[in-house]
Amino acid sequence: MDFDELRSRAIRIHDMYDELNLAERGRTWSRQDFMLGFIGDVGDLAKLVMAAEGTRTVPGGQDALEHELADCLWSVLILAHRYDVDLPAVFTRTMDELEEIIGGRLGTE
């Protein structure tokens, strides 16, 4: 699956959540709600990484870790969508900048 397919699928699920939240709660999530949800997902991911490293006991193992990574990716895709960020372009620009900085420090530039 390429990036555009990932983004389209994420937005389709986002729209389904909007429909569900309207039906069940009478409102959709704001951009702030999505950010707070993402923070919760990152916290869950941190616990699963600690479990994978043996410093914590959390049920679910590798399957739970994979699920949480996918949840975090979904949140990033949706936040980029909701804030009109061209994530592929910004990612490329940021990686180019980091490559230049790190390469310069390593003397490989």
N, C-alpha and C positions, 0 to 999 in steps of 0.2 A: 504494500500500500504506500503510495507516495504522499507527500505532504498535503497536497490539495485534497486528496481523498480523506486523509486523517482529519483535516480541518472541516470538510463538509460533513463527515460523520459526526464529529463533535458538535457542530452547530445543529444538526438534525436532532441529536439527543437533547441539546439545550432547549430547542423549541418544544420538544415533548415534555420536558420538565416544566417549562412555562405553562403549557396547557394543563398539566397535572396540578401544579401549584395554584393556578387560577381556580380549578374545579374544587380542590380540597381546602384551600386557605384563602381564596379570594384575592390573591395578589401573586405577582411574580417576584423572583429574586432581583435585587438591585446589583449593581456592579460591586458595591460594598459587601453584600451578602455572599457573592461568589468569592471575593477575596477572603472573607472569614471562613468559608467552606474550605478553601485551599489551605489556609493555615491549619485547620483541623486535619486535613489529609496529610500535610507535611509532618504534623505531630505523630499521626499513626504510622507514617513511613519511618520516622526516627525510631519508634519502638520496635518495628519489625527489623530494621537494620541492626539495632542493638541485640535483638534475639538471634539474628543470623551470625553475629560475632560472639555469641555466647555470654553476653553481659546482662541479659534479661530473658525472662521466660514469657513468650507470647505465643498463643496458639495460631496455627495457620501455616507456618513455615514458608517455603518458597512460593506456594500459590498465593498466600496473602501478600507477600512482598511484591510479587508481580502485579497483583490487582491494585495495590496502593500506588505503585509507580504509574500504572495506567490512569488511575484517578487523578494523580498530580499532573500528568501530561494533558488530560482533558481540561483540567482547570486552567492551565497555562494557555491552551488553545482558545478557551472561551474568554479569558481575560483579554487576550490579544484581540479577539473579535469585538468584544464589548468596548474596547478603547481604540479601535481602528488602527491597530499596530500591524504593519506588514512584517510578520515574524520572520519569514525566510530572508527578507532583505536586511532586517536588523540583526538577525543571527549571523549572517554572512559578514556584515560590517564589523560586528563585535569580535568575531573569531579572527578576522583579518587584523584588527587592532591588537588583539592579544598575541597573535602569532608574531607580529612585528616587535612588540614589547618583550616577549619572552625570548624570541630569537636574538634580539639585541643584547639581552642580558647573558645569554648563553654564548654569544659571539658567533652565532651561525647565520646571522642576517647578511 
